[in-house]
Amino acid sequence: MNTLQGKSVVITGAGSGLGAAYARHAARLGAAVVINDISAEAAQSTVKSIVASGGKAVAHAGDISSWSYAQSLVDACIDAFGAVSGIVNNAGILRIGKILDLTEADMRRMVEINLIGTAACASHAARRMLAAGKGGSIINVASGSQAGDVALGGYGATKGGVASLTYSWAMELRGTGVRVNALSPLAETAMAAQNKALMAEQAASREVHYAALPDADVNAPVVSFLLSDAAEKINGQVVRIAGKQLSFVTHPLIADPVLEGDWSYEAVAAAFGETLAGNQQPLGLGYQRKPN
């Protein structure tokens, strides 16, 4: 299969884990790949594995939270392969902390990398794609933690921000040939290992449970599909891949029931007492229920 033949793709945070899995799979399908990582050694390691298998890849080490570095990263893809047709904003960090433990430094760093880094890379990639006039695919990486998770409030907030950026950018770029989607992956990675001690407590607070985390490679075909021309009509979606389950994640919606009225304090109190308090939304990642 050469479904990505002729595609040139930037993948951030691809020195290991999920990013490396995405890069190897895309290269096997014919894509030329720019491997970004904060570690030059890790980026080069992924490049070597791709080249050894007959693929095309170059390394570009740096911190994607720098707006100017993000521009140089996208331009490096054009310099190496003549164009940028896709970008996977995979780079991210996790800092664990409940509300009483979260530090300013951890929160700021997650925002810088997970949110600002994604915005920087996507913005520069979109500019180049629009200028070339050949369309393209921007894939951001969200997380089920955006629905809330114990000790992952800061991390989940950045990933919720990534999802919101995805929705807005998809609206803005609709009709241009540049599409924007997000992936919500699940895998046994170094990041997941940081969270292992909290998994039982987290599972008790949400509907969705995981008996075991799949290998990173399970997620890669979804990324390759979203990079391909076969996904040209998929736009503005958060795609969840969790082992054997593949689905969309709902966008934020106005929940039923929607009450109509003139909302004095007394009317609001009555509305909650009679109706709304009994229709509160569940906490944590869950499944959408269709009406009976």
C-alpha positions as CSV (number, residue, x, y, z in Angstrom):
1,M,0.0,0.0,0.0
2,N,1.3,3.5,-0.9
3,T,-1.7,5.5,0.1
4,L,0.5,8.3,1.4
5,Q,2.9,8.3,-1.5
6,G,3.7,11.9,-2.4
7,K,2.7,13.2,1.1
8,S,5.2,15.1,3.2
9,V,4.3,15.2,6.9
10,V,5.6,16.8,10.1
11,I,5.1,14.8,13.3
12,T,6.0,16.4,16.6
13,G,7.1,14.5,19.6
14,A,8.0,11.6,17.4
15,G,11.2,10.4,19.0
16,S,9.4,7.7,20.9
17,G,6.0,6.4,21.9
18,L,2.9,7.3,19.9
19,G,4.7,9.9,17.7
20,A,7.3,7.3,16.6
21,A,4.5,4.8,15.9
22,Y,2.6,7.4,13.8
23,A,5.8,8.2,11.9
24,R,6.8,4.7,11.1
25,H,3.4,3.8,9.9
26,A,3.0,6.8,7.7
27,A,6.5,6.2,6.2
28,R,5.5,2.6,5.4
29,L,2.6,3.9,3.4
30,G,4.9,6.2,1.4
31,A,4.9,9.5,3.3
32,A,8.2,11.5,3.7
33,V,8.3,12.4,7.3
34,V,10.0,15.2,9.4
35,I,10.6,13.8,12.9
36,N,10.5,16.5,15.6
37,D,11.5,15.8,19.2
38,I,12.9,17.9,22.0
39,S,15.7,15.3,22.0
40,A,17.9,15.3,18.9
41,E,19.1,11.8,19.8
42,A,15.5,10.4,20.0
43,A,14.5,12.1,16.8
44,Q,17.5,10.6,15.0
45,S,16.7,7.2,16.4
46,T,13.2,7.3,14.8
47,V,14.7,8.5,11.5
48,K,17.2,5.6,11.5
49,S,14.4,3.1,12.0
50,I,12.4,4.5,9.1
51,V,15.3,4.8,6.7
52,A,16.5,1.3,7.6
53,S,13.0,0.1,6.4
54,G,13.3,2.0,3.1
55,G,11.4,5.1,4.1
56,K,12.1,8.8,3.9
57,A,12.7,10.8,7.0
58,V,14.7,13.6,8.5
59,A,15.1,14.8,12.0
60,H,14.5,18.3,13.3
61,A,15.0,18.7,17.1
62,G,13.6,21.6,19.0
63,D,10.9,23.0,21.4
64,I,7.6,23.4,19.6
65,S,6.4,25.9,22.3
66,S,8.6,28.5,20.5
67,W,6.5,30.2,17.8
68,S,9.6,30.9,15.7
69,Y,10.9,27.3,16.1
70,A,7.5,26.0,14.9
71,Q,7.9,28.1,11.7
72,S,11.3,26.7,11.1
73,L,10.0,23.1,11.6
74,V,7.3,23.5,9.0
75,D,9.7,25.2,6.6
76,A,12.2,22.3,7.1
77,C,9.6,20.0,5.7
78,I,9.2,22.2,2.6
79,D,13.0,22.5,2.3
80,A,13.5,18.7,2.6
81,F,10.5,17.4,0.6
82,G,9.1,20.3,-1.4
83,A,5.9,20.8,0.5
84,V,4.0,20.2,3.7
85,S,0.8,18.2,3.2
86,G,0.2,17.1,6.8
87,I,1.2,17.8,10.4
88,V,0.5,15.7,13.5
89,N,0.7,17.8,16.6
90,N,1.5,14.9,18.9
91,A,4.1,16.5,21.2
92,G,2.8,17.0,24.8
93,I,3.7,16.6,28.4
94,L,1.8,15.3,31.5
95,R,2.2,16.8,34.9
96,I,0.0,15.1,37.6
97,G,-1.5,17.1,40.3
98,K,-4.8,17.4,42.2
99,I,-6.2,20.9,42.8
100,L,-4.2,21.3,46.0
101,D,-1.0,19.9,44.5
102,L,-0.8,21.5,41.1
103,T,2.1,24.0,40.7
104,E,2.3,27.1,38.7
105,A,5.4,25.8,36.9
106,D,3.7,22.5,35.9
107,M,0.6,24.3,34.7
108,R,2.4,26.8,32.7
109,R,4.6,24.2,31.0
110,M,1.7,22.1,30.0
111,V,0.0,25.1,28.5
112,E,3.2,26.1,26.7
113,I,3.7,22.7,25.0
114,N,0.3,21.1,24.8
115,L,-1.7,24.2,23.8
116,I,0.7,26.9,22.5
117,G,2.9,24.4,20.8
118,T,0.0,22.9,19.0
119,A,-1.3,26.3,18.0
120,A,2.1,27.4,16.7
121,C,2.7,24.4,14.6
122,A,-0.8,24.3,13.2
123,S,-0.8,28.0,12.4
124,H,2.4,27.9,10.4
125,A,1.4,24.6,8.7
126,A,-2.0,26.1,7.7
127,R,-0.3,29.2,6.2
128,R,2.0,27.1,4.0
129,M,-0.8,24.7,3.0
130,L,-3.1,27.6,1.9
131,A,-0.3,29.3,0.0
132,A,0.5,26.1,-1.9
133,G,-3.2,25.6,-2.8
134,K,-3.1,21.8,-2.6
135,G,-5.0,21.3,0.7
136,G,-3.7,19.4,3.6
137,S,-4.4,17.6,6.9
138,I,-3.8,19.0,10.4
139,I,-4.2,16.5,13.1
140,N,-4.1,17.6,16.7
141,V,-3.9,15.3,19.7
142,A,-6.6,15.5,22.3
143,S,-7.4,13.2,25.2
144,G,-10.3,11.6,27.0
145,S,-9.0,13.6,30.0
146,Q,-10.6,16.7,28.5
147,A,-13.9,15.3,30.1
148,G,-12.2,15.4,33.5
149,D,-10.0,13.0,35.4
150,V,-8.7,12.8,38.9
151,A,-5.3,14.6,39.2
152,L,-5.3,15.4,35.5
153,G,-7.3,18.6,35.6
154,G,-4.4,20.7,34.3
155,Y,-3.5,18.3,31.6
156,G,-7.2,17.7,30.6
157,A,-7.7,21.5,30.4
158,T,-4.9,21.8,27.8
159,K,-6.4,18.9,25.8
160,G,-9.8,20.4,26.0
161,G,-8.3,23.6,24.6
162,V,-6.8,21.5,21.8
163,A,-10.2,20.1,21.0
164,S,-11.7,23.6,21.0
165,L,-9.0,24.9,18.6
166,T,-9.7,22.0,16.4
167,Y,-13.4,22.9,16.1
168,S,-12.7,26.5,15.4
169,W,-10.0,25.9,12.9
170,A,-12.1,23.4,11.0
171,M,-14.8,26.1,10.7
172,E,-12.3,28.7,9.5
173,L,-10.7,26.5,6.9
174,R,-13.8,24.7,5.7
175,G,-13.9,24.8,1.9
176,T,-10.1,25.5,1.5
177,G,-9.0,21.9,1.2
178,V,-7.2,22.1,4.5
179,R,-9.0,20.0,7.1
180,V,-8.4,19.9,10.8
181,N,-9.2,17.0,13.1
182,A,-8.0,15.7,16.5
183,L,-7.1,12.2,17.7
184,S,-7.9,10.9,21.2
185,P,-5.5,8.0,21.5
186,L,-4.9,5.3,24.1
187,A,-1.6,3.4,24.5
188,E,0.9,2.1,26.9
189,T,3.6,4.8,26.8
190,A,6.0,6.5,29.1
191,M,3.4,9.2,29.7
192,A,0.8,6.6,30.7
193,A,3.3,5.0,33.1
194,Q,3.4,8.3,35.0
195,N,-0.3,7.9,35.7
196,K,-0.4,4.2,36.6
197,A,-0.7,4.7,40.4
198,L,-3.9,6.8,39.9
199,M,-5.7,4.6,37.4
200,A,-7.9,2.8,39.9
201,E,-9.0,6.1,41.5
202,Q,-9.6,7.6,38.1
203,A,-11.6,4.6,36.9
204,A,-14.0,4.9,39.9
205,S,-14.9,8.4,38.7
206,R,-16.0,7.7,35.2
207,E,-18.0,5.3,33.1
208,V,-15.2,4.3,30.7
209,H,-12.7,1.8,32.0
210,Y,-9.6,0.2,30.5
211,A,-8.6,-3.4,31.4
212,A,-5.3,-2.9,29.7
213,L,-3.6,-0.2,27.6
214,P,-2.9,-1.2,23.9
215,D,0.4,-0.9,22.2
216,A,1.1,2.4,20.6
217,D,1.1,0.9,17.1
218,V,-2.6,0.2,17.4
219,N,-3.3,3.9,17.1
220,A,-1.1,4.6,14.0
221,P,-3.4,3.5,11.2
222,V,-6.0,6.1,12.3
223,V,-3.4,8.8,11.9
224,S,-2.4,7.6,8.5
225,F,-6.0,7.5,7.4
226,L,-6.6,11.1,8.5
227,L,-3.5,12.1,6.6
228,S,-4.7,10.4,3.4
229,D,-6.9,11.7,0.7
230,A,-9.5,9.1,1.7
231,A,-10.2,11.4,4.7
232,E,-10.8,14.5,2.7
233,K,-14.4,14.8,3.9
234,I,-13.6,14.3,7.6
235,N,-13.3,17.7,9.2
236,G,-13.6,19.2,12.7
237,Q,-13.9,15.8,14.4
238,V,-12.2,14.3,17.5
239,V,-11.6,10.6,16.6
240,R,-11.2,8.2,19.5
241,I,-9.2,5.1,19.1
242,A,-9.1,2.9,22.3
243,G,-7.8,-0.6,21.5
244,K,-10.6,-2.3,19.5
245,Q,-13.0,0.7,19.8
246,L,-13.1,3.4,17.1
247,S,-15.5,6.3,17.4
248,F,-16.0,10.0,17.4
249,V,-16.1,12.0,20.6
250,T,-19.1,14.4,20.9
251,H,-18.6,18.1,20.7
252,P,-19.9,20.1,23.6
253,L,-23.7,20.3,23.2
254,I,-26.6,22.0,24.9
255,A,-28.2,19.4,27.1
256,D,-31.9,18.5,27.4
257,P,-34.1,19.7,28.9
258,V,-33.9,23.4,27.9
259,L,-36.2,25.3,30.1
260,E,-37.9,28.5,28.9
261,G,-38.9,31.3,31.2
262,D,-38.2,34.6,32.9
263,W,-35.3,33.8,35.2
264,S,-35.6,35.6,38.5
265,Y,-33.7,34.1,41.5
266,E,-36.8,32.3,42.7
267,A,-37.5,31.0,39.2
268,V,-33.9,29.7,38.9
269,A,-34.1,28.0,42.3
270,A,-37.4,26.3,41.3
271,A,-36.0,25.2,38.0
272,F,-33.0,23.5,39.7
273,G,-35.2,22.0,42.5
274,E,-37.8,20.7,40.2
275,T,-35.9,19.7,37.0
276,L,-32.2,20.6,36.5
277,A,-30.7,19.1,39.7
278,G,-32.0,15.7,38.5
279,N,-30.5,16.1,35.1
280,Q,-26.9,16.8,35.9
281,Q,-24.3,15.7,33.4
282,P,-22.0,12.8,34.5
283,L,-18.4,13.5,35.4
284,G,-15.6,12.0,33.4
285,L,-15.5,10.3,30.0
286,G,-18.7,8.4,29.2
287,Y,-20.8,7.1,26.3
288,Q,-23.5,9.1,24.5
289,R,-26.9,7.6,25.0
290,K,-29.4,7.6,22.2
291,P,-33.0,8.4,23.2
292,N,-35.3,5.4,23.6
